[in-house]
Structures are given as structure tokens and as C-alpha cells.
């Protein structure tokens, strides 16, 4: 029996062929040669790559001391800053908020002026190169309110609209293509070795799901994020427990955050929605440490936690605290992944470092 936090039913694997195709397209349509390195965008000298490959080799060596049955091979990834850049030019949800509050005609909400003022402030920070990937509580509340009343379909259309925008200062790079290619390789590699992939994000769940499913090819149920209220068009009093959903009624975005999936809340969400301990975790900040704690607490299989270090000013991906975070990794036993030293290329269209 798997190391379980609580009981759960059987899981279904995602569409592996779709994920392979998506990765191939992201890499420019190149087909992988038989026997080719599945982590080709990682430097051969990368200690993180070596540790991951050795772990996966042991986990899949049936009969070996490190063998992990397929049903217990669970890998958890943060989204923003781990799979998807939050510095090019900013967190995706912030870009979505700016688009909604300042550029969409017909935007009218009771807090419209405050939303627009805050969105313009964020826009100015981005232009000046001072965007902070973190969200303060006021901005989260204003951003959530900005989408209230939209149908879920219209909200996701906005997500796609923003994704088609070109990243400032990066000609030809669209926002939706700011997934880290080396991390897409990791996801594809693990899926090919029988690992079940979960994305555990602090971003709004429907947006995170829409982006992750499209880029990674994993089932929607394997993406967990912060939850905003949902409503439906036939419930004017906002009490869905007393009214059935009628034919022709539409699901709507609510205006408030129901549950924020950050810090320790990520571990609680994993316990609630997955019910099993992970053996691999990938993050990029101290806010991801709670999932690393669950990896360390796995009662059946010792695991590994990897942390992305944004230490590459030359390629526009640096946070001021990266040296402190590296020291945190060394103290806690997390494996640091240096964007500067470990990755040959970052985004679609980037030249590959020889």
C-alpha cells in the first residue's frame, strides 16, 4: 500500500503522447533521437541533473533497494518561478489583472478605481524593471474582484488573450511561451518513467490549470491552486447549496478568494486532494518548503526536493535574495538548481548554449 495521508481512489495517467508532442513543439519541432538525452537542455556538469537521474534510475530498478512502485511515484511542482517564469516580465496572474483592469472595455466594478490604480502601479513597476513576483493581500483581493461576473469560459479566453502578448524586450517570445524548457523536459522525463505529476500553485486554480494542462499535458485534476469563489447565473442570492443548477445556466467567477494555496496551505491541499506523500518536489522559494517537508516525512521512500535559483542576470532572471536562498537550500538539504549554471537554454526560441 502507498504511503497515504488519507484514503483516495485509483488515479488515471494523463495523455503521455500529448505531453511529448507539446514538448517537441516547444523545442522547435525537433524530434528526439532514440537514445538521446531526455534532459538535453541541462548541462552535463549539473549536480542537480545527476542527482535526479540517479534517483529515477533507482526508483525504476525493480528489485533494487531504491525501487518505488509506479503508484507511489508522485512528483509535485510549483508553477510560478518553477515551471513558468514569474520574472518575464511578471507573474502571469498580475499580467492578467493589468489586462482586465486597464485595457478591457466595459470593465465596471464597485472597486474599479482602486483596481485600475493598483494595476497601473504594477504596470509601472514592470516598465521600470522593478516587478516583484510576490502578491500582497490587497492586490490579490482587487485582482480577484476584477474578474467577478465573467463566465468561466470568458475568463479563460482572457487568459489566452494575455498569453498571446509579446514579452517586453523579448521579440518573438509570447507570454504563454515563458515556461522553462529544461523543466518541461523534467516533467516529460518523469512521466515517461511512470511518475504521476501534480502542479501545486499559489496562483488562481482555473488559470493555473488552463496553463499547466496545455503545456504539460497532465489531467486537470492534477493541478491545484488558490480558489476563487464560483457562482452561477441562476443564483442571485449567492447560496448554491439551496438552488439546483438549471439547464442553460452558466458558471461565473466570484469576487473573493475562498482559499489561498501558499506556504503551509500547499501541504494541506496535497493532503486533502491527493492523499499521498510525494517522493519528489520542485519549487523556487521558501514558500515551497512545506511540500519539501512532506517529501522528507514520506514513511516509505526517501525522496528529493529541488529548488530553482534565479541567479542569471545575463538572461534576465535574477532575484536579489538568490544567495540567501542558496544558503537555505544547503542548510535544509534541498538540491539547488542554478538557472545560470545548469540550463543551456530557457525559453522557446532561445539559442542553446554549447
Buried (B, 14 or more C-beta within 10 A) or exposed (E): EBBBBEEEEEBEBBBBEBBBEBBBEBBEEEEBEEEEBBBBBBBEEBBBBEBBBEBBEBBBEEEEEBEBEEEBBBBBBBBBBBBBBBBBBBBBBBBBBBBBBBEEEEBEBEBBEBBBEBBEEBBEBBEEEEBBBEBEEEBBBBBBBBBBBBBBEEBBEBBEBBBEEEBBEBEEBBBBBBBBBBBBBBBBBBBEBBBBBBBBBBBBBBBBBBBBBBBBBBBEBBBBBBBBBBBBBBBEEEEBEEBEEEEEEBBBBBBEBEBBBBBEBBBBBBBEEBBBBBBBBBBBBBBBBBBBBBBBEBEBBEBBBBBBBBBBEEBBBBBEEBEEBBEBBEEBEBBBBBBBBBBBBBBBBBEEEE
